[in-house]
Amino acid sequence: MKIHIIDGYNAIYSIKFFTQSLQIENGLELAREEIIRKCAEKFKGSFIIVFDGRIGGKHSNTPNVIFTSDGVTADELILDLVSKYRSKKYVVYVYSRDRSLREKAKLRGAIPLDPQEVLKGTKKTLAKEDFFDMKSKKLKNYNWEKEFGISEEEQNERI
């Protein structure tokens, strides 16, 4: 069996596809949602995205997404996950450009990959102009319930 572990913010900040969304209001939230969608499309249920909780102050109801608690970094949690899944004989892939994390994960038996690999083979995604009215910086009418399992009201509350 395989598990794909993604260093969430490292991937967002190192892939041009995601960094472009950071230029707009609420772009980090949009980038997080987009990387979750890309991973779900590519890896089905066999992925975990780890975000440093202190950066976004967010929590997730999605079992494939973990925001670290205070005092724990994403790197530490990723390495713990590598050890856990390797002990269960999983093939573990770690997606990060953090050299130290890649080396430590490799020493624990993981296969380090560039985060850009997450995008390979996925469908074209909506551009920021498809989500936002660029003049008013407001969300366009979008089926948030269908895409992310949340109502439009819930999404607008997040903004």
Backbone as JSON Lines, residues from 0, in Angstrom:
{"i":0,"aa":"M","n":[0.83,-1.18,0.0],"ca":[0.0,0.0,0.0],"c":[0.88,1.24,0.0]}
{"i":1,"aa":"K","n":[0.29,2.35,-0.46],"ca":[1.02,3.6,-0.58],"c":[0.32,4.7,0.2]}
{"i":2,"aa":"I","n":[1.13,5.64,0.69],"ca":[0.6,6.86,1.31],"c":[1.45,8.04,0.81]}
{"i":3,"aa":"H","n":[0.78,9.11,0.47],"ca":[1.44,10.32,-0.02],"c":[1.29,11.38,1.07]}
{"i":4,"aa":"I","n":[2.41,11.88,1.58],"ca":[2.4,12.89,2.63],"c":[2.94,14.19,2.05]}
{"i":5,"aa":"I","n":[2.13,15.24,2.13],"ca":[2.47,16.51,1.5],"c":[2.74,17.56,2.57]}
{"i":6,"aa":"D","n":[3.88,18.22,2.47],"ca":[4.24,19.35,3.32],"c":[3.46,20.55,2.78]}
{"i":7,"aa":"G","n":[2.28,20.8,3.35],"ca":[1.28,21.7,2.77],"c":[1.76,23.09,2.41]}
{"i":8,"aa":"Y","n":[2.24,23.85,3.39],"ca":[2.64,25.23,3.08],"c":[3.9,25.25,2.22]}
{"i":9,"aa":"N","n":[4.79,24.29,2.4],"ca":[5.97,24.21,1.55],"c":[5.55,24.04,0.1]}
{"i":10,"aa":"A","n":[4.58,23.18,-0.14],"ca":[4.09,22.97,-1.51],"c":[3.44,24.23,-2.05]}
{"i":11,"aa":"I","n":[2.58,24.86,-1.25],"ca":[1.89,26.07,-1.72],"c":[2.89,27.16,-2.08]}
{"i":12,"aa":"Y","n":[3.89,27.38,-1.23],"ca":[4.83,28.47,-1.46],"c":[5.93,28.13,-2.46]}
{"i":13,"aa":"S","n":[6.0,26.89,-2.91],"ca":[7.07,26.54,-3.86],"c":[6.56,26.22,-5.26]}
{"i":14,"aa":"I","n":[5.24,26.21,-5.45],"ca":[4.68,25.91,-6.77],"c":[4.01,27.15,-7.32]}
{"i":15,"aa":"K","n":[4.45,27.59,-8.48],"ca":[3.93,28.82,-9.08],"c":[2.41,28.79,-9.21]}
{"i":16,"aa":"F","n":[1.87,27.64,-9.54],"ca":[0.42,27.48,-9.69],"c":[-0.31,27.99,-8.44]}
{"i":17,"aa":"F","n":[0.24,27.71,-7.26],"ca":[-0.39,28.14,-6.01],"c":[0.04,29.53,-5.59]}
{"i":18,"aa":"T","n":[1.29,29.9,-5.82],"ca":[1.76,31.21,-5.36],"c":[1.03,32.34,-6.07]}
{"i":19,"aa":"Q","n":[0.54,32.12,-7.27],"ca":[-0.22,33.15,-7.96],"c":[-1.49,33.49,-7.19]}
{"i":20,"aa":"S","n":[-2.12,32.52,-6.58],"ca":[-3.35,32.78,-5.83],"c":[-3.08,33.56,-4.55]}
{"i":21,"aa":"L","n":[-1.84,33.55,-4.08],"ca":[-1.51,34.26,-2.84],"c":[-1.57,35.77,-3.01]}
{"i":22,"aa":"Q","n":[-1.61,36.24,-4.24],"ca":[-1.63,37.67,-4.52],"c":[-3.01,38.28,-4.33]}
{"i":23,"aa":"I","n":[-4.04,37.48,-4.16],"ca":[-5.39,38.01,-4.01],"c":[-5.85,37.83,-2.57]}
{"i":24,"aa":"E","n":[-6.85,38.59,-2.21],"ca":[-7.41,38.49,-0.87],"c":[-7.88,37.06,-0.62]}
{"i":25,"aa":"N","n":[-7.58,36.55,0.54],"ca":[-7.93,35.17,0.92],"c":[-7.28,34.12,0.02]}
{"i":26,"aa":"G","n":[-6.18,34.49,-0.59],"ca":[-5.51,33.58,-1.51],"c":[-4.95,32.34,-0.84]}
{"i":27,"aa":"L","n":[-4.5,32.46,0.42],"ca":[-3.95,31.3,1.11],"c":[-5.04,30.25,1.32]}
{"i":28,"aa":"E","n":[-6.22,30.71,1.7],"ca":[-7.35,29.78,1.87],"c":[-7.67,29.09,0.55]}
{"i":29,"aa":"L","n":[-7.69,29.86,-0.52],"ca":[-7.96,29.31,-1.85],"c":[-6.89,28.29,-2.23]}
{"i":30,"aa":"A","n":[-5.62,28.62,-1.96],"ca":[-4.52,27.7,-2.28],"c":[-4.64,26.41,-1.48]}
{"i":31,"aa":"R","n":[-4.99,26.52,-0.19],"ca":[-5.17,25.31,0.63],"c":[-6.28,24.43,0.06]}
{"i":32,"aa":"E","n":[-7.4,25.05,-0.28],"ca":[-8.52,24.28,-0.83],"c":[-8.13,23.63,-2.16]}
{"i":33,"aa":"E","n":[-7.36,24.35,-2.95],"ca":[-6.97,23.83,-4.26],"c":[-6.0,22.66,-4.13]}
{"i":34,"aa":"I","n":[-5.03,22.75,-3.22],"ca":[-4.09,21.63,-3.08],"c":[-4.81,20.4,-2.52]}
{"i":35,"aa":"I","n":[-5.79,20.62,-1.65],"ca":[-6.58,19.49,-1.15],"c":[-7.33,18.83,-2.3]}
{"i":36,"aa":"R","n":[-7.92,19.65,-3.14],"ca":[-8.67,19.1,-4.28],"c":[-7.73,18.35,-5.24]}
{"i":37,"aa":"K","n":[-6.56,18.92,-5.51],"ca":[-5.6,18.26,-6.41],"c":[-5.17,16.9,-5.84]}
{"i":38,"aa":"C","n":[-4.88,16.86,-4.55],"ca":[-4.45,15.61,-3.92],"c":[-5.57,14.58,-3.92]}
{"i":39,"aa":"A","n":[-6.79,15.02,-3.66],"ca":[-7.93,14.1,-3.67],"c":[-8.13,13.52,-5.06]}
{"i":40,"aa":"E","n":[-7.94,14.35,-6.09],"ca":[-8.09,13.89,-7.47],"c":[-6.99,12.89,-7.83]}
{"i":41,"aa":"K","n":[-5.78,13.21,-7.46],"ca":[-4.65,12.38,-7.88],"c":[-4.46,11.13,-7.02]}
{"i":42,"aa":"F","n":[-4.57,11.28,-5.71],"ca":[-4.22,10.19,-4.8],"c":[-5.42,9.49,-4.18]}
{"i":43,"aa":"K","n":[-6.62,9.93,-4.51],"ca":[-7.85,9.41,-3.91],"c":[-7.75,9.57,-2.39]}
{"i":44,"aa":"G","n":[-7.92,8.54,-1.62],"ca":[-7.87,8.68,-0.17],"c":[-6.51,8.42,0.44]}
{"i":45,"aa":"S","n":[-5.52,8.12,-0.36],"ca":[-4.22,7.7,0.19],"c":[-3.23,8.87,0.31]}
{"i":46,"aa":"F","n":[-3.68,9.97,0.9],"ca":[-2.79,11.11,1.09],"c":[-3.09,11.79,2.42]}
{"i":47,"aa":"I","n":[-2.08,12.49,2.92],"ca":[-2.22,13.34,4.1],"c":[-1.48,14.64,3.79]}
{"i":48,"aa":"I","n":[-2.16,15.76,3.96],"ca":[-1.52,17.06,3.82],"c":[-1.34,17.61,5.23]}
{"i":49,"aa":"V","n":[-0.1,18.01,5.54],"ca":[0.2,18.54,6.87],"c":[0.52,20.03,6.74]}
{"i":50,"aa":"F","n":[-0.21,20.85,7.51],"ca":[0.01,22.29,7.56],"c":[0.45,22.66,8.97]}
{"i":51,"aa":"D","n":[1.37,23.63,9.06],"ca":[1.7,24.19,10.36],"c":[0.48,24.94,10.85]}
{"i":52,"aa":"G","n":[-0.05,24.55,12.0],"ca":[-1.25,25.18,12.54],"c":[-1.05,26.64,12.89]}
{"i":53,"aa":"R","n":[0.14,27.01,13.28],"ca":[0.38,28.38,13.72],"c":[0.3,29.38,12.57]}
{"i":54,"aa":"I","n":[0.48,28.92,11.33],"ca":[0.44,29.85,10.2],"c":[-0.98,30.24,9.86]}
{"i":55,"aa":"G","n":[-1.84,29.27,9.76],"ca":[-3.2,29.57,9.33],"c":[-4.21,29.66,10.45]}
{"i":56,"aa":"G","n":[-3.87,29.11,11.61],"ca":[-4.81,29.11,12.7],"c":[-6.11,28.39,12.36]}
{"i":57,"aa":"K","n":[-6.02,27.43,11.48],"ca":[-7.22,26.74,10.99],"c":[-7.28,25.33,11.57]}
{"i":58,"aa":"H","n":[-8.46,24.77,11.47],"ca":[-8.68,23.37,11.82],"c":[-9.37,22.73,10.64]}
{"i":59,"aa":"S","n":[-9.25,21.44,10.52],"ca":[-9.84,20.75,9.38],"c":[-10.78,19.65,9.85]}
{"i":60,"aa":"N","n":[-11.88,19.53,9.13],"ca":[-12.79,18.41,9.35],"c":[-12.49,17.27,8.38]}
{"i":61,"aa":"T","n":[-11.51,17.47,7.52],"ca":[-11.14,16.49,6.52],"c":[-10.08,15.56,7.1]}
{"i":62,"aa":"P","n":[-10.31,14.26,7.08],"ca":[-9.34,13.34,7.69],"c":[-7.99,13.33,6.99]}
{"i":63,"aa":"N","n":[-7.93,13.78,5.76],"ca":[-6.68,13.78,5.02],"c":[-5.87,15.06,5.23]}
{"i":64,"aa":"V","n":[-6.36,15.97,6.04],"ca":[-5.69,17.25,6.27],"c":[-5.46,17.41,7.77]}
{"i":65,"aa":"I","n":[-4.2,17.71,8.12],"ca":[-3.84,17.89,9.52],"c":[-3.19,19.26,9.68]}
{"i":66,"aa":"F","n":[-3.7,20.05,10.64],"ca":[-3.04,21.27,11.07],"c":[-2.37,20.94,12.4]}
{"i":67,"aa":"T","n":[-1.07,21.2,12.49],"ca":[-0.33,20.83,13.69],"c":[-0.81,21.64,14.89]}
{"i":68,"aa":"S","n":[-0.61,21.08,16.06],"ca":[-0.94,21.79,17.29],"c":[0.26,22.62,17.73]}
{"i":69,"aa":"D","n":[0.03,23.48,18.71],"ca":[1.11,24.33,19.21],"c":[2.3,23.49,19.65]}
{"i":70,"aa":"G","n":[3.48,23.96,19.33],"ca":[4.69,23.28,19.74],"c":[5.14,22.15,18.83]}
{"i":71,"aa":"V","n":[4.35,21.83,17.81],"ca":[4.7,20.77,16.86],"c":[4.77,21.38,15.46]}
{"i":72,"aa":"T","n":[5.87,21.14,14.78],"ca":[5.99,21.65,13.42],"c":[5.46,20.62,12.43]}
{"i":73,"aa":"A","n":[5.17,21.1,11.25],"ca":[4.72,20.19,10.18],"c":[5.81,19.15,9.9]}
{"i":74,"aa":"D","n":[7.07,19.59,9.89],"ca":[8.17,18.66,9.62],"c":[8.21,17.53,10.65]}
{"i":75,"aa":"E","n":[8.06,17.87,11.92],"ca":[8.08,16.84,12.97],"c":[6.94,15.85,12.79]}
{"i":76,"aa":"L","n":[5.76,16.38,12.5],"ca":[4.6,15.5,12.33],"c":[4.77,14.63,11.08]}
{"i":77,"aa":"I","n":[5.3,15.2,10.02],"ca":[5.52,14.43,8.79],"c":[6.48,13.27,9.07]}
{"i":78,"aa":"L","n":[7.55,13.54,9.79],"ca":[8.51,12.47,10.11],"c":[7.89,11.39,10.99]}
{"i":79,"aa":"D","n":[7.03,11.8,11.92],"ca":[6.31,10.81,12.74],"c":[5.4,9.95,11.86]}
{"i":80,"aa":"L","n":[4.72,10.6,10.91],"ca":[3.84,9.86,10.0],"c":[4.63,8.89,9.13]}
{"i":81,"aa":"V","n":[5.81,9.33,8.68],"ca":[6.66,8.44,7.88],"c":[6.99,7.19,8.69]}
{"i":82,"aa":"S","n":[7.43,7.37,9.92],"ca":[7.78,6.22,10.77],"c":[6.58,5.31,10.99]}
{"i":83,"aa":"K","n":[5.43,5.92,11.27],"ca":[4.21,5.14,11.51],"c":[3.84,4.3,10.3]}
{"i":84,"aa":"Y","n":[3.81,4.9,9.12],"ca":[3.38,4.17,7.93],"c":[4.45,3.19,7.43]}
{"i":85,"aa":"R","n":[5.72,3.52,7.6],"ca":[6.77,2.58,7.21],"c":[6.72,1.34,8.1]}
{"i":86,"aa":"S","n":[6.39,1.52,9.39],"ca":[6.3,0.36,10.29],"c":[5.15,-0.57,9.9]}
{"i":87,"aa":"K","n":[4.18,-0.03,9.15],"ca":[3.06,-0.84,8.65],"c":[3.32,-1.32,7.22]}
{"i":88,"aa":"K","n":[4.56,-1.17,6.78],"ca":[5.0,-1.65,5.46],"c":[4.42,-0.87,4.28]}
{"i":89,"aa":"Y","n":[4.02,0.37,4.5],"ca":[3.55,1.22,3.41],"c":[4.75,1.75,2.61]}
{"i":90,"aa":"V","n":[4.53,2.0,1.34],"ca":[5.47,2.79,0.56],"c":[5.05,4.23,0.81]}
{"i":91,"aa":"V","n":[5.99,5.04,1.33],"ca":[5.66,6.41,1.73],"c":[6.37,7.4,0.82]}
{"i":92,"aa":"Y","n":[5.58,8.32,0.27],"ca":[6.11,9.4,-0.56],"c":[5.94,10.7,0.21]}
{"i":93,"aa":"V","n":[7.01,11.49,0.29],"ca":[6.95,12.79,0.97],"c":[7.23,13.88,-0.07]}
{"i":94,"aa":"Y","n":[6.29,14.82,-0.18],"ca":[6.37,15.91,-1.15],"c":[6.76,17.19,-0.44]}
{"i":95,"aa":"S","n":[8.01,17.62,-0.64],"ca":[8.51,18.84,-0.02],"c":[9.78,19.27,-0.74]}
{"i":96,"aa":"R","n":[10.05,20.58,-0.69],"ca":[11.33,21.07,-1.2],"c":[12.29,21.39,-0.05]}
{"i":97,"aa":"D","n":[11.87,21.13,1.15],"ca":[12.7,21.35,2.33],"c":[13.76,20.25,2.37]}
{"i":98,"aa":"R","n":[14.99,20.64,2.11],"ca":[16.08,19.67,1.99],"c":[16.25,18.83,3.26]}
{"i":99,"aa":"S","n":[16.21,19.49,4.4],"ca":[16.38,18.77,5.66],"c":[15.27,17.73,5.85]}
{"i":100,"aa":"L","n":[14.03,18.12,5.6],"ca":[12.91,17.19,5.74],"c":[13.05,16.03,4.76]}
{"i":101,"aa":"R","n":[13.42,16.33,3.53],"ca":[13.57,15.28,2.52],"c":[14.62,14.26,2.95]}
{"i":102,"aa":"E","n":[15.76,14.75,3.46],"ca":[16.84,13.85,3.88],"c":[16.43,12.99,5.08]}
{"i":103,"aa":"K","n":[15.78,13.63,6.06],"ca":[15.34,12.87,7.24],"c":[14.27,11.85,6.88]}
{"i":104,"aa":"A","n":[13.35,12.23,6.0],"ca":[12.3,11.3,5.57],"c":[12.92,10.12,4.81]}
{"i":105,"aa":"K","n":[13.92,10.41,4.0],"ca":[14.59,9.34,3.24],"c":[15.3,8.37,4.19]}
{"i":106,"aa":"L","n":[15.92,8.9,5.23],"ca":[16.58,8.04,6.22],"c":[15.59,7.12,6.93]}
{"i":107,"aa":"R","n":[14.34,7.54,7.0],"ca":[13.29,6.73,7.63],"c":[12.59,5.82,6.63]}
{"i":108,"aa":"G","n":[13.07,5.83,5.39],"ca":[12.53,4.9,4.4],"c":[11.52,5.48,3.42]}
{"i":109,"aa":"A","n":[11.3,6.79,3.48],"ca":[10.35,7.43,2.55],"c":[11.03,7.78,1.24]}
{"i":110,"aa":"I","n":[10.22,8.02,0.24],"ca":[10.71,8.45,-1.07],"c":[10.37,9.93,-1.2]}
{"i":111,"aa":"P","n":[11.39,10.81,-1.17],"ca":[11.11,12.24,-1.29],"c":[10.86,12.64,-2.75]}
{"i":112,"aa":"L","n":[9.85,13.48,-2.94],"ca":[9.5,13.97,-4.27],"c":[9.24,15.47,-4.22]}
{"i":113,"aa":"D","n":[9.41,16.1,-5.37],"ca":[9.13,17.53,-5.49],"c":[7.62,17.75,-5.42]}
{"i":114,"aa":"P","n":[7.15,18.78,-4.73],"ca":[5.71,19.04,-4.65],"c":[5.05,19.25,-6.01]}
{"i":115,"aa":"Q","n":[5.8,19.67,-7.0],"ca":[5.26,19.87,-8.35],"c":[4.62,18.59,-8.88]}
{"i":116,"aa":"E","n":[5.08,17.45,-8.38],"ca":[4.54,16.15,-8.81],"c":[3.05,16.02,-8.48]}
{"i":117,"aa":"V","n":[2.58,16.76,-7.47],"ca":[1.16,16.72,-7.11],"c":[0.29,17.15,-8.28]}
{"i":118,"aa":"L","n":[0.78,18.11,-9.07],"ca":[-0.02,18.65,-10.16],"c":[-0.02,17.77,-11.4]}
{"i":119,"aa":"K","n":[1.0,16.95,-11.56],"ca":[1.1,16.15,-12.78],"c":[-0.06,15.17,-12.89]}
{"i":120,"aa":"G","n":[-0.7,15.2,-14.04],"ca":[-1.79,14.27,-14.31],"c":[-3.14,14.69,-13.74]}
{"i":121,"aa":"T","n":[-3.22,15.89,-13.16],"ca":[-4.52,16.36,-12.66],"c":[-5.17,17.25,-13.71]}
{"i":122,"aa":"K","n":[-6.47,17.38,-13.59],"ca":[-7.22,18.19,-14.55],"c":[-6.89,19.66,-14.37]}
{"i":123,"aa":"K","n":[-7.11,20.42,-15.47],"ca":[-6.94,21.86,-15.38],"c":[-7.91,22.37,-14.32]}
{"i":124,"aa":"T","n":[-7.41,23.28,-13.53],"ca":[-8.21,23.81,-12.44],"c":[-8.66,25.22,-12.75]}
{"i":125,"aa":"L","n":[-9.7,25.61,-12.07],"ca":[-10.19,26.96,-12.25],"c":[-9.12,27.98,-11.89]}
{"i":126,"aa":"A","n":[-9.05,29.04,-12.66],"ca":[-8.13,30.13,-12.38],"c":[-8.75,31.05,-11.34]}
{"i":127,"aa":"K","n":[-7.93,31.9,-10.75],"ca":[-8.46,32.79,-9.71],"c":[-9.59,33.67,-10.24]}
{"i":128,"aa":"E","n":[-9.56,34.0,-11.52],"ca":[-10.62,34.82,-12.11],"c":[-11.94,34.06,-12.13]}
{"i":129,"aa":"D","n":[-11.89,32.74,-12.09],"ca":[-13.1,31.94,-12.05],"c":[-13.76,31.96,-10.67]}
{"i":130,"aa":"F","n":[-12.97,32.23,-9.64],"ca":[-13.49,32.27,-8.28],"c":[-13.86,33.69,-7.84]}
{"i":131,"aa":"F","n":[-13.06,34.66,-8.29],"ca":[-13.19,36.01,-7.78],"c":[-13.52,37.0,-8.87]}
{"i":132,"aa":"D","n":[-14.31,38.0,-8.51],"ca":[-14.45,39.18,-9.35],"c":[-13.24,40.03,-8.99]}
{"i":133,"aa":"M","n":[-12.31,40.17,-9.91],"ca":[-11.03,40.79,-9.61],"c":[-11.16,42.26,-9.23]}
{"i":134,"aa":"K","n":[-12.21,42.94,-9.69],"ca":[-12.39,44.35,-9.34],"c":[-12.89,44.51,-7.91]}
{"i":135,"aa":"S","n":[-13.92,43.76,-7.56],"ca":[-14.51,43.9,-6.22],"c":[-13.84,43.01,-5.18]}
{"i":136,"aa":"K","n":[-13.01,42.08,-5.63],"ca":[-12.35,41.1,-4.74],"c":[-13.37,40.26,-3.98]}
{"i":137,"aa":"K","n":[-14.53,40.06,-4.57],"ca":[-15.59,39.24,-3.96],"c":[-15.68,37.91,-4.69]}
{"i":138,"aa":"L","n":[-16.14,36.9,-3.98],"ca":[-16.34,35.6,-4.59],"c":[-17.45,35.65,-5.62]}
{"i":139,"aa":"K","n":[-17.23,34.98,-6.72],"ca":[-18.3,34.81,-7.7],"c":[-19.2,33.68,-7.23]}
{"i":140,"aa":"N","n":[-20.38,33.6,-7.81],"ca":[-21.29,32.51,-7.49],"c":[-20.61,31.19,-7.89]}
{"i":141,"aa":"Y","n":[-20.42,30.31,-6.94],"ca":[-19.7,29.07,-7.18],"c":[-20.33,27.98,-6.33]}
{"i":142,"aa":"N","n":[-20.37,26.8,-6.82],"ca":[-20.99,25.7,-6.09],"c":[-20.02,25.11,-5.06]}
{"i":143,"aa":"W","n":[-19.9,25.8,-3.93],"ca":[-18.97,25.38,-2.89],"c":[-19.39,24.05,-2.27]}
{"i":144,"aa":"E","n":[-20.69,23.83,-2.18],"ca":[-21.18,22.58,-1.59],"c":[-20.73,21.39,-2.42]}
{"i":145,"aa":"K","n":[-20.85,21.5,-3.73],"ca":[-20.48,20.41,-4.62],"c":[-18.97,20.17,-4.58]}
{"i":146,"aa":"E","n":[-18.2,21.24,-4.63],"ca":[-16.74,21.1,-4.72],"c":[-16.08,20.73,-3.4]}
{"i":147,"aa":"F","n":[-16.53,21.39,-2.31],"ca":[-15.8,21.24,-1.05],"c":[-16.66,20.69,0.09]}
{"i":148,"aa":"G","n":[-17.96,20.45,-0.17],"ca":[-18.82,19.93,0.88],"c":[-19.24,20.96,1.91]}
{"i":149,"aa":"I","n":[-19.14,22.24,1.55],"ca":[-19.58,23.31,2.46],"c":[-20.53,24.23,1.72]}
{"i":150,"aa":"S","n":[-21.41,24.85,2.48],"ca":[-22.39,25.74,1.85],"c":[-21.72,27.06,1.47]}
{"i":151,"aa":"E","n":[-22.37,27.8,0.58],"ca":[-21.84,29.1,0.17],"c":[-21.79,30.04,1.37]}
{"i":152,"aa":"E","n":[-22.78,29.95,2.27],"ca":[-22.77,30.8,3.46],"c":[-21.55,30.51,4.33]}
{"i":153,"aa":"E","n":[-21.25,29.21,4.51],"ca":[-20.07,28.84,5.29],"c":[-18.81,29.37,4.64]}
{"i":154,"aa":"Q","n":[-18.73,29.28,3.31],"ca":[-17.55,29.77,2.62],"c":[-17.41,31.27,2.79]}
{"i":155,"aa":"N","n":[-18.53,32.0,2.65],"ca":[-18.47,33.45,2.79],"c":[-18.11,33.87,4.21]}
{"i":156,"aa":"E","n":[-18.47,33.06,5.21],"ca":[-18.08,33.34,6.59],"c":[-16.57,33.23,6.76]}
{"i":157,"aa":"R","n":[-15.95,32.36,6.0],"ca":[-14.5,32.15,6.09],"c":[-13.73,33.32,5.49]}
{"i":158,"aa":"I","n":[-14.38,34.07,4.65],"ca":[-13.69,35.16,3.93],"c":[-13.65,36.42,4.76]}
